[in-house]
């Protein structure tokens, strides 16, 4: 196997953690850094002729909530009465003593994140669970460009267990308190790991998901999280199960394996190397009780065949495959030791193969053979990997594009001091990984989850002098294609046109209709399906009858002059005729009035933009009805608008051209104001971050020498020299002294 580099994203922070990157089902990339979590969302950039990808960036700071907050007023007096050993241990374990007199307060860091399944947030979004070094667990939601903690599971957990503590915080005797018991109580509040289940539906068809949380005391809790609606955005969380493991080491990794709607397994990895399994009958099965003090660094499901579940367990540079039955019993185990340093990234490709990265900048393809053997081979990387280490690996929802995180493997010089870490966007060479083939073979794919395929095609072609020869061929006749293929051809036509003209286009609405013959066919497919859906209703509103009239007019114009004998395989014509036959006997509204002045509008709805009195008439992209209210949906890709009546017909209103879930403008429906009042905005710079910046600017503390040197040249003119040689760019900045 061989990689093919697509695009690099520079990050101004030094990434230090292994398994630091993940790609969610709603097309968002999370990157863990010491300051917080960077979120990158790949954006459509089809109107650009340059070989650059466009990402929408946001940031999540660690929550300032401290799980041991109720004990902070008495921690000082308590630990001063501990013996010397327990005193030092309590001070070294910062999560137990976050605030002490004459001691700097701890600065929480995000140490782990986990994406929920898609559609847990309506219409088609994911929640992000974060775990901080202080032990706080938050469920965060993105709204606009900000991330909000809409559910603090640590607070809910404290309300559950506070009655179990044999400590009266108001009248506590510091001399009679047992140090071990006090530390154990505090550890019950400190979260260590989280894992999501897949999406389920309850008896009332309401989607929900489970999230497993573990704590430093080896408590394990399963929460039920119901689907978050668009408004109000509230989380309903319920504890459905809790247990405790007889161990003194923390749980580092969790894996939820769904067998069916009511049957599951939870694989638990410990810091000392032990592995347990919990089944739906609450039976704890010990898979490996060997204490080798090698932490479990990652756990992922490999395959599930004939009631045998293969699970990958990573321990430093050991790659282990354990086989379990449906009750969680260990059947067999295989392992290999990879050369070099520890494993830092893992991706499951299919039921027989995986890809891993190691800290010494190596990438391996590992295959599980039919004979039950594990074999691995090097993957040839053409990416720039000199003097760096690999710290994470992620895969797009489409399966065609990958992200690799690189970071300097030692001291780095001033050239990369500002942007030391890089996200390398790449794919593999070969027909199996061809992005166009991936698009064509995924019939139900959405544009936002497969946009990386179109971007890969565009970026590769834009680097060539003759881009048309490096783009897939566009067929001349489109009538026999499905709506899925028509959407792909529409976007490919747009990319081809922009690259051919070498001209940057600002707005997408004015381009697609002019250059793509697939667009009217997409509308015919969507309009036909919609009016057939309406024809099955017993009662039709005024807007529904007017909508059917508009769409029938369009379909009649589309079918006019077409020869039936020459269009037997024309899918669009067949659907249009079925729609006309289904609605021919309906009593329709055939007169349209302007909703602002009640003037009769006589022009065809898809050709007119205003009424006779000059009022602008924005129209729905599907129903062609006027939209004069503030509450309407719009497509985040092409900006087309949609009538609010579609909410009554579809659970998830999607753009007919992009197949992307449409959204309300949050400023209009007032969701932002509601979240600002109820939830903590984690995208706002916290107090400790601002204090650190002030220290740097004033030259106080350990930053003194570094920032004084920087300020010494801050007022001078600078000149930039850029040298390009063999696709390598070196940038030097000179100051005028």
N, C-alpha and C positions, 0 to 999 in steps of 0.2 A: 504494500500500500504506500501511497505517496500523497502528501498534502499539497494544496494549492492555495496560496495566500490571497485573500480578497481585500481586506482593509484592516488597518490598525487604529486603535483608539488609545490615546495617551491619557494617563491618569496622573494627577499632580501629587498623589500620595504614594508612599512606599507600601505595597501590599506585603504582609508578612505571614499570614495564616494559610495553612493548607486547606484545600477544598473551599476556596474563598468565593467561587462564582457559581451561580445557578441561573437557569433560564426557565421562566414560568410558562404555564400553558397559555397565558394571555400576552405573550411576547414581550416580557420585561426581563432584563438581565440585572441581577443583584450582585454586587461586588463588596465584600467585607474588607474594610480598612480600619486602621487604629482609631480614626476619628468618627467613623460611622459607616453607613451603607450607601454606596453609590447605586442609583437605579438608572439604567439606560433602556430606553424604549425605541426600537427601530421604527423610523418614520418613512412613509412613502416619499420617494424623491425622483419620480419618473420624469419630471419636467426639467431635470438637470442633465446637462450633457457632460459634466465632469465626472471622473471616476472617484467620487466621494460618497460615503454613506452619511445619512442624516439621523442623528439620535436626539431624542428629547431626554434631557437629564433632570434628575431630582435627587434629593439627598435625605437620609434619615439619620438623625442624631439618636444616641442612646437615651432611653427614658431616665429621668432624674428620680424616679421612684425607687426607694430603698426598701426591700421586703422586711428588714428588721427595724423599720421606722418606729414602731410602737415601743421598742426597747432602747432607742437611742438616748433618751434622757437619763437612763439608769446604768448604761453600759460602763461609763467612766467609773462610777463607784463600785460596780460589781467586779470588774476585772482587776481592780487594784487590791481586792481581797483574795484573788486567786494565788495559788502557789506560783513559784517562778516559772516552771515549765508551762503551765496552762496560761499564764500571763503572756509569755512570748508567743505561744501558739495562737492565741486569740488576736494578738497584734499582727502576726504574720498573715493570718487569714483575713484579708481586708474586708471580705463580705460580712464577717462577724463583727468587725469594729470599723465601720465606715467613717465615723466621726469621733475623734478623741481629742482631749485637751492637749495642746502643744504638739499636735500631729496633723499633717495635711490631710484634708478630706479626700477620699478616693474619688476618682473620675470614672464613672461607669463606661464600659466599652461594650459594643455589641459583639458577642462571640459566636452566635449561631443564628441562622434564619431558616425558615421553611415556608414554601409557597403552598397555599391551599389548592384544591382542584378548581378548575375553571367553572364559572357560573355559580359559585357560592355567593358572589355579589352580583346582583342583577344590574345590567343584562348579561354580561359575559366577562366578568372580572375575577381576580383572585385576591384573597387576603394574604398578608405577609405576617407570619409569627416571628417575633424577635426575642432573643434571650440575651440579657446583659450580664456582665461580669459580677454585678451585685446580686444577680438571681431574679431580676424582674422579667416577667413574660407578658408581652403585649401582642394584641392582634391589631395590625395597622391596615389602613385603607387609604388609597390614593384618591384625592379629589383635586382636580386641576393639576397644579404642580406641587401640592403639599401632601404630606403623609400625616394622618391622624391616628392616634391610639384610641380606637373606638371600643376596646374592651381590654381592661387590665386584669388578666387572670390571676395575678399575684394578690390583688386586693380581694378578689372573690375567694381565693384559697385561704387567706387570712381570716375572713369571716367564717369559714367552715371549721378551721382547726383551732381558733383562739380559745375555745372552751375546753380543749384537750390539754392546755398548758396548766401545770400545777403552780402557776406564778400569779400573784396578785400585784399588778404593776403599781397600784396606789400605795399599798402597805407591804413592801417587800423587805425581808430581813436578809441583808447582803452577807451576813456571817453564816447563815444556815444554808445558803444556796449551794448546791452541788455543781461544780464547774462542768463536769461531763454532761450532766443533764441539761444545763443551761445552753451549752454549745449545740447539743442535739436538737433542742427546741428551735434554736435559730436556724439550724440547717434544714429543718422541715419547711422553712419558708423560701429557701433559695432554689430557684429553678435551674436545671442543668441541660435539659434536652427536650425537643418537641418533635412530633411527627404527625402528619395528616393522613386520614383515610381517603378513599375515593368518595365520590358524590353518591348519596343514596336518596331515595324518595320514601317518605312515610306513607301511612295509610290514606292520607288526604292529598297525596301527590305533592307535598311540600318538600323541596330539596333540603338536604342537610348533610353535614359531614362531621366526623369525629376527629378530635385532636387529642393526642396523648402527651401529657406533660410529666416529667419526672423531677425530683428534688434531691438535694444533697443528702438527705436522710434515707434515700432509696425508696421514698414514697412514689407510687405511680397512680396517676389520675387520668381517667378518660372523660372528656367533655363532649357534649353534643352541641354543635353550633348550627343553628338554622340559617337558612338563606337570608342575606341582608338585602332588603328592598331598596329601591331608589330613593324613596322618601316615605316615612322618615328612615334615615340610615341608623338602625339600631341592631345590636347583636343580642340574641337570646342564647345564653349558655347554661347548660345543665350538666351536673356531674352524674354520670350513669354508673360509674364503677371506680373504686379506689382500693389499693392494696399496698403492701410494703414488703420489700425483700430484706432478708437477713444478711445484709452486707454492710461494711463500713466504708466502702469506696463509692465514688459517685458514678452515676450512669452517664455515659458519654454519647451513645448513639441509640436511636430507635428506628424501627421499621414496621409499618402496618402492612399486612398482607391480607387482602380481601379474597376469601374463598367463594362466598356467595353473600346474599343480603344479610344473613344473620350469623354467618360463620367467618371467623377471622383468626389470624395469628399475629402476635406482636413479638418481634425479636428485639432483645435488650442486650446491648453491649456495655461492659463495665470498664472502668479505667485500669483495673488490674488484669484485664485480659479475659475474664469470665464471660460466658454467653448463656443467656437464659431465653426461654420462650414462654409466652403466656397465651393460652387459647381462650376461646369464647366460653368455655366451661370454668374459667377462673383457675385452671390447673397450671402450676408453674413447673416447667420442664427444664432441667439443667442440660444444656447442650455441651458445654465445656466448663469444667470446674478447675481447670489448670490455671493457677495464679503465676503467670510469667512476667507480670508487671509491664506488659506491652499494651498500651491502651488500644481499644477498638477505635479505629479512625474513621471507618465508614461501613455501612451495611446497606445492600441493595438486593432487590429481588432479581433473579437471573431468568428462571423459566418455571413453568408449572405444567408438567406432562404426566398423565396417568397417576394422579394423586401423589405425585412426588414434586416437591417444591425445592428448587435449587436457589440458595441464597449465597451471595458473595459477601465475605467478611474480610476487611483489610486491617492488618496489624503491621504498621511500619512498612517493611518491604516484603511482607508475606501476603500472598494472594490466596485466600482460602475459599473453597466452595463446599458448603455443607448442604446435605440433602435431608429434608424433613418430610414426614407424612402430614396428613391433614389434621392430626392431633398435636403436632409440634414435637414428635419424637425424632431423635437423630437416627437416620438410616445409614449414611456413609459420609465420608469427608475426604476431600482432595486438597492439596495445596502445592504451590510453587513459590520459590524465592526469586524475586527479580534482582538482576544485578544493579549496582549503584545505590543511590540513596532511597529514602522512604517514598512511598506512593503518595502523590498529592492530588490526583484527579482520577475519576472513574466514570465511564459511560457504558451503559448496556446498549449494544447495537441491535442484537436480535437474541433469539433463544440459545444461540450457540457461541456468540462472540461478544467481546467487550474491548474497550480501548482504555488504557491507563497512561498517566504521565507520572514521571518521577522528578524528584527535586533537582537532580543533576541534568535537567533539560533533555530527557529522553522520553519517547513515546512508543508504546508497545501495543501490538494487536494480540489479544489472547483468545484462543479458541478452545472450546470444550468438545472434544471429539466424541464420536459414537461409541468408542471403546471406553469412554470415561476418563480419558487423559486430558491434561491441560498442557497446551503447547503455546509458545509465544514467539513473536518475531518483531524485529525493529520496524518502525514506520519511518520512512524517509521524509524528513521535513525540509522544505525549501524556504522556511521562514527564518528571519533574523533571530538567532538564538545564542549568539556569542556572549559569553560572560553573563549569563542569566540563569535563573532557575524557573521551573514550571510550578505554579502554585494553585492551579485549578483548571477544570475542564467542564464545559457545558455544551448542550446540544439544543438547537432550535426545535420548536414544536413540529416543524415540517420534517425534521430528521435529515435535512440536506446540508445545513450550515452548523459550524462549530465555533466555540470561543475557547481560546487558551490564554491563561494569565501568565505573564512573565514578569520577573522582578530581578534586579541585580543580585548576583550571588556573592557579592562582597562590597568593599568600599567603592563608591562610584564617584566619578569626577563631576566637575561643574557643568559639563555638557548635558547631563541627564539629571541634574540635581532638582530641576523644577518638575519634571515629568518622568519619574524613575520607573513606574510600572506601565505595562502595555497590555491591552486586550487585543489579541490577534484573532481576527475573524477569518476563518478558512473553511475549505471543504476538501473532499478527497477526489482524486482523479478517477475516472471510469464512468461507464454508462449507468451503473447502479446509483451513483451519487449525482448524476446530471440533474440540475435543478428543474429544467423543463420537463423531464420525465417524471420527476416527483410531483410537479403541479398537475400534469395530465392524468396521473394515476390516482390522485386523491380527489375523488369526485365530490365529497362533501366538505372540502377544506374552505376555511374562511380566509379572506384576504389578509387580515391582520396577523393570523398565525402562520401564513405562508408567504408573507411579504419578503422574507429573506431570499426566497428563490428568485423572485423578479429582480431584486436588487443585485443579486449575484450575476444574473444574466446581463443587467445593464452596466455594472461596473466592469465586467470582463470585456464587453464590447466597446465601451467608451475608451479603453486603453489602446485600441487598435486604430490604425489609420483608415481602414475601411470597415467600419463597424457592422454594416449590413451583412457582410460575409460571415460574421461570427454570431449572428442572431438566428434563432429558429425560423424556418420558413413559414410564411403566412399563407394558408390556402386561399384560393380565389373564390370558391363557392362555400358559403357558410350555413346555408339553409338546413342542412341535415345534421348540424352539430347540436349537442345539448347546451343548456344554459351555462353549465360549468365551463365547457370549452370555449364558449362565446366570451365569457368574462376574461379568460386567459388571453384570448386573441385580441380583445379590445385593449388590454393593458400592453400587450406586446406591440401592437400597432402604434400606440402612443410612444412607447420607448423608441421604436424604430424611427418614427418621424422626428423626434427631438434630436436623436443622435445624428440623423442624416443632415438636418439643418444646422447642427452645432450652435443652436441658439437657445438660451435659457428662457423658459416660459414661466410667467408668474402665476397664472390662474388656470385651473384644470377644466373648469366648466366650458370655456370657449374653445377648447382644443378637441375634446373627446368626440363631440358630435360632428365635427367637421372632417375628421380623418378616419374614423372607425366605422365600418359598415356593420359591425357586430352590435352596436348600441341599439338601433331600432329593433333588431331581432331579440335582444335581451328584454326590451320593453314589451314586446308581443308575448313572450313566454310568461313574464311576470303578470301582465294585465290579464291574460287569459286565465291563469290560475286563480287570480284574485276574484274575478267576477263569477267564475264557477263556484268559488267558495261562498260568495254572497248569494248566489242563486239557490243554494240549499237552505237558506234561512226562511223561516215562516213569516217573520215580520221584518220589513225593510224600512229604515228611516228615510227622511227626505234626502239627506246627504248620500245615502247608499244608492238610492234610485237615480240621483243625478250623476253619481260616479259611474254607475253601470252605463248610463247613456253616453257619457264622455268616452269611456273605453270601447263601447260598441262602435262609435263613430271612427275611432282610430283603427280598429280591426277591420272595419268595412273598407276604409281607405287602403289599408295594407293589402287586402285580398282583391281589390279592384284590378281587373285586367290580367289576373293570374290564370294560367291554364292548368286545370286539374290533372290532365294526363301527364304533363311534364313535371309535376311536383308531387308525385306519390310518396317520395321519401323526405319531403319537406316537413320537418317536425313542427316548425313554427306555424305553417299553414294549417296543419291538422289540429293543433291546439287552438288556434284562432277560430276555426269552424266549430269545434266542440263548444267553445265559449259562447259563440253567437247562437247556436242551437239551444243551449241551456237557458238563455235569457230572452228568447224571442217572444214569449208570452207574458212577460212581466209588464206591469203598469209603471212606466218610468216618468221621471221629471225631465222635460226637454227644454225648459227655459231657465237660463242662468241669470241671476241678478247680482249686481255688485253689492257686496256686503257693507260697503261704506256709504253708498248713495242710492241704492236700490234701482240703479239704471240697468236696463236689459243689456246683456253682453251677447252679441250675435256672432262674434268671431270664434273660430275653432280654439278650444282651450289650450292646445299645445303650441299655438302660433301667436297668441295674444299675451301681452305683458301688462295691459292696462285697460280700464273700462272707457267708454266714450267720453266720460268727464275727466279723464286723465289720471284717475287713481291707480296706483301700482297694484297689481294683483299677483303676489307671490303664490305659486302653486305647488302642490304636493307632487313629488317625483313619480309616485305610483298612481294615486287616485285622480290626479289633475284637479282636485278641488282647491278653492281659494283658502289661503291661510292668513287670517287677519288677527289671530289671537297671539299672545306672547308665549303660551305654553305649547311648544312644538318640538319635535325631534329633528336632529340633523346628523348627517354622516360625517364622522371625523376625518374621512379621507377626501371625499369629493365635495363636501359641504352642501349637498342637496338636502332639501327640507322635506318633512313628512308630516301628514295630517294627524292630529291627536286621536281621531277616530280609529286609527290602526291599532291602538293599544287594546281595543275591545276585541280585535280579531286575532292578534298574534301575541303570544307570551313574550317573544323577543322580536321586535320590529327591526328588520335588517334592510340595508340599502340594496336595491335590486341590481346595481352595477358592481358594487364592491363586495357584497355578501358580508358586510361588517355590521355589527350591532349599532343602531343609532342611539344617540344620547340627547338628553335635555341639557339646555344651558343652565349650569348650576347657579349662575348669578340671578337668573330669572325666578327659578323655583325656590330660592332661598336656602338651599342645603348648606352652603358655606357658612352662613350666619349661625345656623343651628349647630353645626359641628364645632365652630369656634367657641361657642358657649359651653358645650357639653364635653368636648374631647380635647385632649392635649395635642397641640400641633408639634410634631417631632421634626419638622423641617425648619423650625425657627432655631437660630443659633442659641445654645444654652448659655447659662451664666458663666460656667467654668471656661467655656470657649472664648467668650468675650473678655474675661479677665486675663486669660493667657495672651490674647492679642494685645491688650493694653500693656502687659509686661514687656512684650516684645518691642512695642513702639517706644516705650520709655527707656529701654535699655537696662532693665532691672533683672537680676537673676541670671540663670545660666544662659540666657539668650543675648547677654550684653555684648560680648565680643563679636558674635556673628552678625547681629543686626546693626551695630555701630559701623561695621565694615560696609554693610549694605547702604546705610544712610549716607556714608561718606561720598558716594557717587550718585546719590539719588537726584541731584539737581543738574547733572551734566547732560550734554547732548549725547545720544547714542547712535551708532551706525550698525546695521546688520549686514553681514556677508553670508550669502547662501551659496553653497557649492554642491552641484549635482553631478554625481558620477556613478554610472551603473545602477540607477534607481536608488542610490543611497544619498540621503540629504543630511548635510552637516551644517549646523547653524552656529555662528560665533557672534557675540555682541562685543563691540569695542566702545569704550568710554573715551570721551574727549577730555584730556587732563589739562 
